[in-house]
Amino acid sequence: MQLPPFVSSILRVARSFYFLTGASFLVWMLVFDANDLSKQFDIYQKWKELRDEKQYYLDNIEVVKRERAELMSSPALLEKFARERYLMKRPGEDVFVLVPATEE
């Protein structure tokens, strides 16, 4: 049986030493290597996660800077913040902390 000329040329190239060596190298790098395709995908996913986390923290830094500038501009706001957040009090005052009941 006679094969068409393009098929015989493809088979001749597929049997060449350079093609087999290149194909073997490609399979090795994609499947068996320490940095194979699945590892590269995992690294990419982790990079995307860290990039999103970085943006979250950069946004939070901006919010904290804005709040800090606002607090430092007014002594009344600073006192209110200290009383609410850190339960600070003046001498002779009593502070009552109301804690919401937990459901059991």
Biopython code that builds the backbone (N, CA, C, O; Angstrom):
import numpy as np
from Bio.PDB.StructureBuilder import StructureBuilder

atoms = [
    (1, "MET", "N", (0.843, -1.173, 0.000)),
    (1, "MET", "CA", (0.000, 0.000, 0.000)),
    (1, "MET", "C", (0.891, 1.239, 0.000)),
    (1, "MET", "O", (1.838, 1.352, 0.778)),
    (2, "GLN", "N", (0.569, 2.127, -0.863)),
    (2, "GLN", "CA", (1.343, 3.351, -1.044)),
    (2, "GLN", "C", (0.710, 4.471, -0.225)),
    (2, "GLN", "O", (-0.490, 4.720, -0.345)),
    (3, "LEU", "N", (1.517, 5.162, 0.622)),
    (3, "LEU", "CA", (1.034, 6.287, 1.423)),
    (3, "LEU", "C", (1.156, 7.574, 0.616)),
    (3, "LEU", "O", (2.032, 7.701, -0.239)),
    (4, "PRO", "N", (0.276, 8.517, 0.894)),
    (4, "PRO", "CA", (0.413, 9.814, 0.213)),
    (4, "PRO", "C", (1.744, 10.455, 0.571)),
    (4, "PRO", "O", (2.293, 10.175, 1.636)),
    (5, "PRO", "N", (2.272, 11.307, -0.297)),
    (5, "PRO", "CA", (3.600, 11.883, -0.069)),
    (5, "PRO", "C", (3.704, 12.719, 1.211)),
    (5, "PRO", "O", (4.747, 12.699, 1.865)),
    (6, "PHE", "N", (2.651, 13.451, 1.582)),
    (6, "PHE", "CA", (2.750, 14.281, 2.793)),
    (6, "PHE", "C", (2.800, 13.418, 4.052)),
    (6, "PHE", "O", (3.443, 13.794, 5.032)),
    (7, "VAL", "N", (2.119, 12.253, 4.035)),
    (7, "VAL", "CA", (2.140, 11.357, 5.188)),
    (7, "VAL", "C", (3.516, 10.713, 5.321)),
    (7, "VAL", "O", (4.031, 10.588, 6.432)),
    (8, "SER", "N", (4.102, 10.314, 4.235)),
    (8, "SER", "CA", (5.425, 9.690, 4.307)),
    (8, "SER", "C", (6.481, 10.704, 4.759)),
    (8, "SER", "O", (7.418, 10.341, 5.470)),
    (9, "SER", "N", (6.339, 11.971, 4.352)),
    (9, "SER", "CA", (7.299, 12.977, 4.818)),
    (9, "SER", "C", (7.126, 13.264, 6.309)),
    (9, "SER", "O", (8.104, 13.511, 7.014)),
    (10, "ILE", "N", (5.888, 13.230, 6.784)),
    (10, "ILE", "CA", (5.636, 13.426, 8.220)),
    (10, "ILE", "C", (6.225, 12.266, 9.017)),
    (10, "ILE", "O", (6.833, 12.478, 10.065)),
    (11, "LEU", "N", (6.047, 11.042, 8.524)),
    (11, "LEU", "CA", (6.603, 9.881, 9.214)),
    (11, "LEU", "C", (8.130, 9.923, 9.217)),
    (11, "LEU", "O", (8.760, 9.545, 10.205)),
    (12, "ARG", "N", (8.717, 10.375, 8.130)),
    (12, "ARG", "CA", (10.174, 10.462, 8.057)),
    (12, "ARG", "C", (10.692, 11.464, 9.092)),
    (12, "ARG", "O", (11.701, 11.213, 9.752)),
    (13, "VAL", "N", (9.994, 12.607, 9.231)),
    (13, "VAL", "CA", (10.401, 13.614, 10.222)),
    (13, "VAL", "C", (10.181, 13.087, 11.635)),
    (13, "VAL", "O", (11.004, 13.324, 12.519)),
    (14, "ALA", "N", (9.071, 12.369, 11.855)),
    (14, "ALA", "CA", (8.756, 11.858, 13.194)),
    (14, "ALA", "C", (9.754, 10.807, 13.645)),
    (14, "ALA", "O", (9.938, 10.608, 14.846)),
    (15, "ARG", "N", (10.408, 10.125, 12.701)),
    (15, "ARG", "CA", (11.380, 9.102, 13.060)),
    (15, "ARG", "C", (12.800, 9.655, 13.175)),
    (15, "ARG", "O", (13.732, 8.910, 13.478)),
    (16, "SER", "N", (12.967, 10.942, 12.937)),
    (16, "SER", "CA", (14.323, 11.499, 12.981)),
    (16, "SER", "C", (14.810, 11.624, 14.422)),
    (16, "SER", "O", (14.020, 11.749, 15.358)),
    (17, "PHE", "N", (16.116, 11.586, 14.570)),
    (17, "PHE", "CA", (16.743, 11.665, 15.887)),
    (17, "PHE", "C", (16.408, 12.986, 16.585)),
    (17, "PHE", "O", (16.127, 12.992, 17.784)),
    (18, "TYR", "N", (16.434, 14.085, 15.864)),
    (18, "TYR", "CA", (16.206, 15.399, 16.461)),
    (18, "TYR", "C", (14.759, 15.567, 16.920)),
    (18, "TYR", "O", (14.504, 16.156, 17.970)),
    (19, "PHE", "N", (13.830, 15.059, 16.150)),
    (19, "PHE", "CA", (12.429, 15.141, 16.556)),
    (19, "PHE", "C", (12.185, 14.308, 17.813)),
    (19, "PHE", "O", (11.533, 14.763, 18.753)),
    (20, "LEU", "N", (12.715, 13.082, 17.821)),
    (20, "LEU", "CA", (12.520, 12.215, 18.990)),
    (20, "LEU", "C", (13.189, 12.794, 20.227)),
    (20, "LEU", "O", (12.644, 12.708, 21.327)),
    (21, "THR", "N", (14.362, 13.382, 20.054)),
    (21, "THR", "CA", (15.047, 14.002, 21.185)),
    (21, "THR", "C", (14.258, 15.211, 21.698)),
    (21, "THR", "O", (14.082, 15.378, 22.904)),
    (22, "GLY", "N", (13.792, 16.039, 20.783)),
    (22, "GLY", "CA", (13.008, 17.218, 21.180)),
    (22, "GLY", "C", (11.701, 16.839, 21.845)),
    (22, "GLY", "O", (11.307, 17.450, 22.839)),
    (23, "ALA", "N", (11.019, 15.825, 21.301)),
    (23, "ALA", "CA", (9.757, 15.370, 21.895)),
    (23, "ALA", "C", (10.006, 14.782, 23.282)),
    (23, "ALA", "O", (9.228, 15.014, 24.207)),
    (24, "SER", "N", (11.090, 14.020, 23.422)),
    (24, "SER", "CA", (11.416, 13.448, 24.737)),
    (24, "SER", "C", (11.712, 14.554, 25.750)),
    (24, "SER", "O", (11.264, 14.494, 26.895)),
    (25, "PHE", "N", (12.460, 15.550, 25.323)),
    (25, "PHE", "CA", (12.774, 16.681, 26.203)),
    (25, "PHE", "C", (11.501, 17.417, 26.607)),
    (25, "PHE", "O", (11.335, 17.783, 27.771)),
    (26, "LEU", "N", (10.605, 17.634, 25.651)),
    (26, "LEU", "CA", (9.350, 18.336, 25.933)),
    (26, "LEU", "C", (8.492, 17.555, 26.933)),
    (26, "LEU", "O", (7.940, 18.136, 27.867)),
    (27, "VAL", "N", (8.384, 16.240, 26.733)),
    (27, "VAL", "CA", (7.617, 15.414, 27.665)),
    (27, "VAL", "C", (8.266, 15.442, 29.044)),
    (27, "VAL", "O", (7.570, 15.546, 30.054)),
    (28, "TRP", "N", (9.574, 15.351, 29.092)),
    (28, "TRP", "CA", (10.270, 15.396, 30.380)),
    (28, "TRP", "C", (9.988, 16.705, 31.111)),
    (28, "TRP", "O", (9.696, 16.688, 32.306)),
    (29, "MET", "N", (10.071, 17.838, 30.416)),
    (29, "MET", "CA", (9.877, 19.143, 31.053)),
    (29, "MET", "C", (8.423, 19.374, 31.466)),
    (29, "MET", "O", (8.167, 20.034, 32.474)),
    (30, "LEU", "N", (7.480, 18.845, 30.709)),
    (30, "LEU", "CA", (6.068, 19.067, 31.026)),
    (30, "LEU", "C", (5.530, 18.108, 32.077)),
    (30, "LEU", "O", (4.576, 18.445, 32.779)),
    (31, "VAL", "N", (6.116, 16.925, 32.204)),
    (31, "VAL", "CA", (5.529, 15.905, 33.073)),
    (31, "VAL", "C", (6.441, 15.508, 34.229)),
    (31, "VAL", "O", (5.988, 15.461, 35.373)),
    (32, "PHE", "N", (7.701, 15.225, 33.965)),
    (32, "PHE", "CA", (8.557, 14.598, 34.968)),
    (32, "PHE", "C", (9.459, 15.561, 35.735)),
    (32, "PHE", "O", (9.983, 15.190, 36.785)),
    (33, "ASP", "N", (9.650, 16.745, 35.262)),
    (33, "ASP", "CA", (10.584, 17.675, 35.888)),
    (33, "ASP", "C", (10.048, 18.164, 37.235)),
    (33, "ASP", "O", (8.849, 18.069, 37.496)),
    (34, "ALA", "N", (10.920, 18.679, 38.078)),
    (34, "ALA", "CA", (10.513, 19.192, 39.395)),
    (34, "ALA", "C", (9.613, 20.417, 39.253)),
    (34, "ALA", "O", (8.784, 20.676, 40.126)),
    (35, "ASN", "N", (9.763, 21.160, 38.184)),
    (35, "ASN", "CA", (8.913, 22.335, 37.931)),
    (35, "ASN", "C", (7.987, 22.061, 36.758)),
    (35, "ASN", "O", (7.947, 22.827, 35.795)),
    (36, "ASP", "N", (7.244, 20.966, 36.842)),
    (36, "ASP", "CA", (6.368, 20.579, 35.744)),
    (36, "ASP", "C", (5.151, 21.496, 35.644)),
    (36, "ASP", "O", (5.024, 22.471, 36.385)),
    (37, "LEU", "N", (4.272, 21.166, 34.725)),
    (37, "LEU", "CA", (3.136, 22.033, 34.428)),
    (37, "LEU", "C", (2.218, 22.222, 35.632)),
    (37, "LEU", "O", (1.751, 23.335, 35.876)),
    (38, "SER", "N", (1.951, 21.165, 36.384)),
    (38, "SER", "CA", (1.055, 21.290, 37.538)),
    (38, "SER", "C", (1.682, 22.162, 38.628)),
    (38, "SER", "O", (0.983, 22.937, 39.280)),
    (39, "LYS", "N", (2.979, 22.041, 38.823)),
    (39, "LYS", "CA", (3.681, 22.872, 39.815)),
    (39, "LYS", "C", (3.632, 24.343, 39.389)),
    (39, "LYS", "O", (3.413, 25.227, 40.218)),
    (40, "GLN", "N", (3.833, 24.595, 38.111)),
    (40, "GLN", "CA", (3.771, 25.966, 37.609)),
    (40, "GLN", "C", (2.378, 26.554, 37.788)),
    (40, "GLN", "O", (2.242, 27.734, 38.112)),
    (41, "PHE", "N", (1.342, 25.744, 37.580)),
    (41, "PHE", "CA", (-0.030, 26.210, 37.786)),
    (41, "PHE", "C", (-0.272, 26.538, 39.254)),
    (41, "PHE", "O", (-0.891, 27.556, 39.563)),
    (42, "ASP", "N", (0.206, 25.691, 40.163)),
    (42, "ASP", "CA", (0.058, 25.956, 41.599)),
    (42, "ASP", "C", (0.782, 27.242, 41.998)),
    (42, "ASP", "O", (0.265, 28.032, 42.788)),
    (43, "ILE", "N", (1.969, 27.445, 41.452)),
    (43, "ILE", "CA", (2.730, 28.659, 41.751)),
    (43, "ILE", "C", (1.982, 29.886, 41.241)),
    (43, "ILE", "O", (1.942, 30.914, 41.917)),
    (44, "TYR", "N", (1.396, 29.786, 40.066)),
    (44, "TYR", "CA", (0.633, 30.902, 39.505)),
    (44, "TYR", "C", (-0.581, 31.222, 40.371)),
    (44, "TYR", "O", (-0.873, 32.392, 40.616)),
    (45, "GLN", "N", (-1.292, 30.195, 40.837)),
    (45, "GLN", "CA", (-2.452, 30.418, 41.704)),
    (45, "GLN", "C", (-2.039, 31.092, 43.006)),
    (45, "GLN", "O", (-2.720, 32.003, 43.476)),
    (46, "LYS", "N", (-0.937, 30.655, 43.586)),
    (46, "LYS", "CA", (-0.435, 31.260, 44.824)),
    (46, "LYS", "C", (-0.045, 32.713, 44.588)),
    (46, "LYS", "O", (-0.293, 33.571, 45.436)),
    (47, "TRP", "N", (0.570, 32.992, 43.427)),
    (47, "TRP", "CA", (0.955, 34.361, 43.092)),
    (47, "TRP", "C", (-0.268, 35.254, 42.984)),
    (47, "TRP", "O", (-0.246, 36.385, 43.469)),
    (48, "LYS", "N", (-1.351, 34.765, 42.351)),
    (48, "LYS", "CA", (-2.575, 35.556, 42.251)),
    (48, "LYS", "C", (-3.169, 35.825, 43.628)),
    (48, "LYS", "O", (-3.640, 36.928, 43.904)),
    (49, "GLU", "N", (-3.144, 34.805, 44.494)),
    (49, "GLU", "CA", (-3.667, 34.957, 45.854)),
    (49, "GLU", "C", (-2.861, 36.003, 46.628)),
    (49, "GLU", "O", (-3.434, 36.851, 47.313)),
    (50, "LEU", "N", (-1.544, 35.940, 46.518)),
    (50, "LEU", "CA", (-0.689, 36.901, 47.219)),
    (50, "LEU", "C", (-0.855, 38.309, 46.658)),
    (50, "LEU", "O", (-0.795, 39.281, 47.411)),
    (51, "ARG", "N", (-1.063, 38.433, 45.357)),
    (51, "ARG", "CA", (-1.287, 39.740, 44.743)),
    (51, "ARG", "C", (-2.581, 40.370, 45.273)),
    (51, "ARG", "O", (-2.621, 41.563, 45.575)),
    (52, "ASP", "N", (-3.640, 39.551, 45.383)),
    (52, "ASP", "CA", (-4.904, 40.055, 45.933)),
    (52, "ASP", "C", (-4.748, 40.435, 47.401)),
    (52, "ASP", "O", (-5.289, 41.447, 47.847)),
    (53, "GLU", "N", (-4.010, 39.624, 48.146)),
    (53, "GLU", "CA", (-3.767, 39.912, 49.557)),
    (53, "GLU", "C", (-2.975, 41.206, 49.719)),
    (53, "GLU", "O", (-3.243, 41.995, 50.625)),
    (54, "LYS", "N", (-2.014, 41.416, 48.852)),
    (54, "LYS", "CA", (-1.220, 42.648, 48.888)),
    (54, "LYS", "C", (-2.115, 43.856, 48.663)),
    (54, "LYS", "O", (-1.991, 44.861, 49.362)),
    (55, "GLN", "N", (-3.015, 43.762, 47.694)),
    (55, "GLN", "CA", (-3.922, 44.884, 47.411)),
    (55, "GLN", "C", (-4.834, 45.143, 48.603)),
    (55, "GLN", "O", (-5.114, 46.297, 48.929)),
    (56, "TYR", "N", (-5.302, 44.076, 49.257)),
    (56, "TYR", "CA", (-6.149, 44.224, 50.443)),
    (56, "TYR", "C", (-5.404, 44.996, 51.528)),
    (56, "TYR", "O", (-5.961, 45.913, 52.132)),
    (57, "TYR", "N", (-4.152, 44.630, 51.776)),
    (57, "TYR", "CA", (-3.379, 45.306, 52.819)),
    (57, "TYR", "C", (-3.034, 46.744, 52.436)),
    (57, "TYR", "O", (-3.010, 47.621, 53.299)),
    (58, "LEU", "N", (-2.771, 46.991, 51.174)),
    (58, "LEU", "CA", (-2.512, 48.372, 50.744)),
    (58, "LEU", "C", (-3.743, 49.246, 50.944)),
    (58, "LEU", "O", (-3.628, 50.399, 51.359)),
    (59, "ASP", "N", (-4.916, 48.702, 50.650)),
    (59, "ASP", "CA", (-6.153, 49.447, 50.880)),
    (59, "ASP", "C", (-6.362, 49.713, 52.367)),
    (59, "ASP", "O", (-6.764, 50.809, 52.758)),
    (60, "ASN", "N", (-6.085, 48.699, 53.199)),
    (60, "ASN", "CA", (-6.237, 48.877, 54.643)),
    (60, "ASN", "C", (-5.243, 49.896, 55.194)),
    (60, "ASN", "O", (-5.565, 50.635, 56.125)),
    (61, "ILE", "N", (-4.055, 49.941, 54.634)),
    (61, "ILE", "CA", (-3.069, 50.934, 55.070)),
    (61, "ILE", "C", (-3.585, 52.333, 54.802)),
    (61, "ILE", "O", (-3.424, 53.224, 55.636)),
    (62, "GLU", "N", (-4.201, 52.537, 53.652)),
    (62, "GLU", "CA", (-4.760, 53.855, 53.331)),
    (62, "GLU", "C", (-5.867, 54.244, 54.307)),
    (62, "GLU", "O", (-5.940, 55.393, 54.741)),
    (63, "VAL", "N", (-6.725, 53.287, 54.649)),
    (63, "VAL", "CA", (-7.811, 53.564, 55.594)),
    (63, "VAL", "C", (-7.245, 53.919, 56.963)),
    (63, "VAL", "O", (-7.709, 54.863, 57.602)),
    (64, "VAL", "N", (-6.252, 53.174, 57.414)),
    (64, "VAL", "CA", (-5.653, 53.423, 58.729)),
    (64, "VAL", "C", (-4.948, 54.782, 58.750)),
    (64, "VAL", "O", (-5.030, 55.507, 59.742)),
    (65, "LYS", "N", (-4.266, 55.125, 57.674)),
    (65, "LYS", "CA", (-3.605, 56.434, 57.619)),
    (65, "LYS", "C", (-4.626, 57.559, 57.699)),
    (65, "LYS", "O", (-4.414, 58.553, 58.393)),
    (66, "ARG", "N", (-5.733, 57.397, 56.985)),
    (66, "ARG", "CA", (-6.783, 58.424, 57.017)),
    (66, "ARG", "C", (-7.379, 58.552, 58.420)),
    (66, "ARG", "O", (-7.574, 59.661, 58.916)),
    (67, "GLU", "N", (-7.668, 57.410, 59.057)),
    (67, "GLU", "CA", (-8.230, 57.443, 60.414)),
    (67, "GLU", "C", (-7.239, 58.043, 61.402)),
    (67, "GLU", "O", (-7.629, 58.799, 62.292)),
    (68, "ARG", "N", (-5.967, 57.711, 61.250)),
    (68, "ARG", "CA", (-4.946, 58.249, 62.153)),
    (68, "ARG", "C", (-4.839, 59.757, 62.012)),
    (68, "ARG", "O", (-4.756, 60.471, 63.012)),
    (69, "ALA", "N", (-4.840, 60.241, 60.791)),
    (69, "ALA", "CA", (-4.763, 61.691, 60.581)),
    (69, "ALA", "C", (-5.974, 62.377, 61.185)),
    (69, "ALA", "O", (-5.861, 63.465, 61.751)),
    (70, "GLU", "N", (-7.129, 61.748, 61.066)),
    (70, "GLU", "CA", (-8.346, 62.318, 61.646)),
    (70, "GLU", "C", (-8.271, 62.323, 63.169)),
    (70, "GLU", "O", (-8.671, 63.297, 63.807)),
    (71, "LEU", "N", (-7.766, 61.249, 63.751)),
    (71, "LEU", "CA", (-7.667, 61.169, 65.214)),
    (71, "LEU", "C", (-6.665, 62.180, 65.769)),
    (71, "LEU", "O", (-6.919, 62.815, 66.792)),
    (72, "MET", "N", (-5.552, 62.321, 65.107)),
    (72, "MET", "CA", (-4.513, 63.228, 65.610)),
    (72, "MET", "C", (-4.883, 64.689, 65.431)),
    (72, "MET", "O", (-4.248, 65.567, 66.016)),
    (73, "SER", "N", (-5.897, 64.956, 64.632)),
    (73, "SER", "CA", (-6.270, 66.355, 64.408)),
    (73, "SER", "C", (-7.169, 66.892, 65.524)),
    (73, "SER", "O", (-7.276, 68.107, 65.692)),
    (74, "SER", "N", (-7.810, 66.018, 66.281)),
    (74, "SER", "CA", (-8.746, 66.483, 67.298)),
    (74, "SER", "C", (-8.544, 65.714, 68.607)),
    (74, "SER", "O", (-8.642, 64.487, 68.625)),
    (75, "PRO", "N", (-8.264, 66.428, 69.700)),
    (75, "PRO", "CA", (-8.104, 65.739, 71.001)),
    (75, "PRO", "C", (-9.392, 65.058, 71.469)),
    (75, "PRO", "O", (-9.333, 64.021, 72.129)),
    (76, "ALA", "N", (-10.543, 65.622, 71.138)),
    (76, "ALA", "CA", (-11.811, 65.010, 71.550)),
    (76, "ALA", "C", (-12.009, 63.662, 70.854)),
    (76, "ALA", "O", (-12.454, 62.700, 71.479)),
    (77, "LEU", "N", (-11.683, 63.593, 69.574)),
    (77, "LEU", "CA", (-11.801, 62.328, 68.856)),
    (77, "LEU", "C", (-10.796, 61.303, 69.367)),
    (77, "LEU", "O", (-11.101, 60.112, 69.438)),
    (78, "LEU", "N", (-9.602, 61.764, 69.723)),
    (78, "LEU", "CA", (-8.588, 60.867, 70.259)),
    (78, "LEU", "C", (-9.050, 60.275, 71.589)),
    (78, "LEU", "O", (-8.881, 59.079, 71.828)),
    (79, "GLU", "N", (-9.627, 61.097, 72.445)),
    (79, "GLU", "CA", (-10.135, 60.604, 73.724)),
    (79, "GLU", "C", (-11.279, 59.618, 73.503)),
    (79, "GLU", "O", (-11.336, 58.580, 74.162)),
    (80, "LYS", "N", (-12.188, 59.931, 72.586)),
    (80, "LYS", "CA", (-13.305, 59.035, 72.290)),
    (80, "LYS", "C", (-12.798, 57.691, 71.789)),
    (80, "LYS", "O", (-13.293, 56.643, 72.202)),
    (81, "PHE", "N", (-11.815, 57.721, 70.900)),
    (81, "PHE", "CA", (-11.235, 56.494, 70.358)),
    (81, "PHE", "C", (-10.594, 55.661, 71.472)),
    (81, "PHE", "O", (-10.790, 54.447, 71.527)),
    (82, "ALA", "N", (-9.833, 56.303, 72.356)),
    (82, "ALA", "CA", (-9.163, 55.586, 73.443)),
    (82, "ALA", "C", (-10.180, 54.980, 74.398)),
    (82, "ALA", "O", (-9.985, 53.867, 74.884)),
    (83, "ARG", "N", (-11.250, 55.691, 74.667)),
    (83, "ARG", "CA", (-12.269, 55.168, 75.581)),
    (83, "ARG", "C", (-13.005, 53.979, 74.968)),
    (83, "ARG", "O", (-13.273, 52.992, 75.653)),
    (84, "GLU", "N", (-13.331, 54.070, 73.685)),
    (84, "GLU", "CA", (-14.101, 52.996, 73.051)),
    (84, "GLU", "C", (-13.241, 51.770, 72.738)),
    (84, "GLU", "O", (-13.650, 50.641, 73.008)),
    (85, "ARG", "N", (-12.084, 51.983, 72.186)),
    (85, "ARG", "CA", (-11.277, 50.867, 71.714)),
    (85, "ARG", "C", (-10.486, 50.217, 72.836)),
    (85, "ARG", "O", (-10.427, 48.990, 72.921)),
    (86, "TYR", "N", (-9.877, 51.024, 73.699)),
    (86, "TYR", "CA", (-8.979, 50.491, 74.715)),
    (86, "TYR", "C", (-9.538, 50.576, 76.133)),
    (86, "TYR", "O", (-8.826, 50.293, 77.096)),
    (87, "LEU", "N", (-10.801, 50.961, 76.266)),
    (87, "LEU", "CA", (-11.489, 51.025, 77.552)),
    (87, "LEU", "C", (-10.736, 51.876, 78.576)),
    (87, "LEU", "O", (-10.705, 51.541, 79.760)),
    (88, "MET", "N", (-10.143, 52.951, 78.131)),
    (88, "MET", "CA", (-9.443, 53.855, 79.038)),
    (88, "MET", "C", (-10.464, 54.718, 79.766)),
    (88, "MET", "O", (-11.572, 54.953, 79.285)),
    (89, "LYS", "N", (-10.051, 55.185, 80.949)),
    (89, "LYS", "CA", (-10.960, 56.000, 81.759)),
    (89, "LYS", "C", (-10.161, 57.036, 82.523)),
    (89, "LYS", "O", (-8.944, 56.930, 82.678)),
    (90, "ARG", "N", (-10.861, 58.011, 82.980)),
    (90, "ARG", "CA", (-10.234, 59.025, 83.820)),
    (90, "ARG", "C", (-10.208, 58.510, 85.260)),
    (90, "ARG", "O", (-10.992, 57.631, 85.616)),
    (91, "PRO", "N", (-9.312, 59.049, 86.089)),
    (91, "PRO", "CA", (-9.292, 58.619, 87.497)),
    (91, "PRO", "C", (-10.630, 58.914, 88.176)),
    (91, "PRO", "O", (-11.174, 60.010, 88.042)),
    (92, "GLY", "N", (-11.143, 57.950, 88.887)),
    (92, "GLY", "CA", (-12.384, 58.129, 89.623)),
    (92, "GLY", "C", (-13.615, 57.714, 88.830)),
    (92, "GLY", "O", (-14.716, 57.721, 89.380)),
    (93, "GLU", "N", (-13.470, 57.352, 87.555)),
    (93, "GLU", "CA", (-14.611, 56.920, 86.753)),
    (93, "GLU", "C", (-14.742, 55.408, 86.826)),
    (93, "GLU", "O", (-13.770, 54.688, 87.053)),
    (94, "ASP", "N", (-15.951, 54.954, 86.629)),
    (94, "ASP", "CA", (-16.199, 53.521, 86.509)),
    (94, "ASP", "C", (-16.605, 53.231, 85.067)),
    (94, "ASP", "O", (-17.378, 53.979, 84.468)),
    (95, "VAL", "N", (-16.081, 52.145, 84.519)),
    (95, "VAL", "CA", (-16.397, 51.762, 83.146)),
    (95, "VAL", "C", (-17.162, 50.452, 83.191)),
    (95, "VAL", "O", (-16.725, 49.485, 83.815)),
    (96, "PHE", "N", (-18.301, 50.429, 82.527)),
    (96, "PHE", "CA", (-19.110, 49.227, 82.417)),
    (96, "PHE", "C", (-19.061, 48.760, 80.968)),
    (96, "PHE", "O", (-19.396, 49.509, 80.051)),
    (97, "VAL", "N", (-18.648, 47.530, 80.776)),
    (97, "VAL", "CA", (-18.537, 46.963, 79.441)),
    (97, "VAL", "C", (-19.698, 46.003, 79.245)),
    (97, "VAL", "O", (-19.890, 45.072, 80.027)),
    (98, "LEU", "N", (-20.470, 46.242, 78.190)),
    (98, "LEU", "CA", (-21.597, 45.375, 77.871)),
    (98, "LEU", "C", (-21.147, 44.413, 76.773)),
    (98, "LEU", "O", (-20.772, 44.825, 75.676)),
    (99, "VAL", "N", (-21.196, 43.142, 77.095)),
    (99, "VAL", "CA", (-20.803, 42.112, 76.140)),
    (99, "VAL", "C", (-22.058, 41.419, 75.661)),
    (99, "VAL", "O", (-22.872, 40.982, 76.475)),
    (100, "PRO", "N", (-22.231, 41.311, 74.356)),
    (100, "PRO", "CA", (-23.448, 40.616, 73.854)),
    (100, "PRO", "C", (-23.452, 39.155, 74.264)),
    (100, "PRO", "O", (-22.408, 38.504, 74.309)),
    (101, "ALA", "N", (-24.637, 38.652, 74.563)),
    (101, "ALA", "CA", (-24.773, 37.249, 74.990)),
    (101, "ALA", "C", (-24.517, 36.334, 73.811)),
    (101, "ALA", "O", (-24.931, 36.616, 72.687)),
    (102, "THR", "N", (-23.829, 35.231, 74.078)),
    (102, "THR", "CA", (-23.584, 34.250, 73.018)),
    (102, "THR", "C", (-24.678, 33.203, 73.029)),
    (102, "THR", "O", (-25.191, 32.822, 74.081)),
    (103, "GLU", "N", (-25.023, 32.748, 71.838)),
    (103, "GLU", "CA", (-26.069, 31.725, 71.740)),
    (103, "GLU", "C", (-25.433, 30.355, 71.898)),
    (103, "GLU", "O", (-24.377, 30.074, 71.332)),
    (104, "GLU", "N", (-26.088, 29.516, 72.670)),
    (104, "GLU", "CA", (-25.562, 28.160, 72.892)),
    (104, "GLU", "C", (-26.491, 27.137, 72.343)),
    (104, "GLU", "O", (-26.216, 25.940, 72.437)),
]
sb = StructureBuilder()
sb.init_structure("model")
sb.init_model(0)
sb.init_chain("A")
sb.init_seg("    ")
for serial, (resi, resn, name, xyz) in enumerate(atoms, 1):
    if name == "N":
        sb.init_residue(resn, " ", resi, " ")
    sb.init_atom(name, np.array(xyz, "f"), 0.0, 1.0, " ", f" {name:<3s}", serial, name[0])
structure = sb.get_structure()
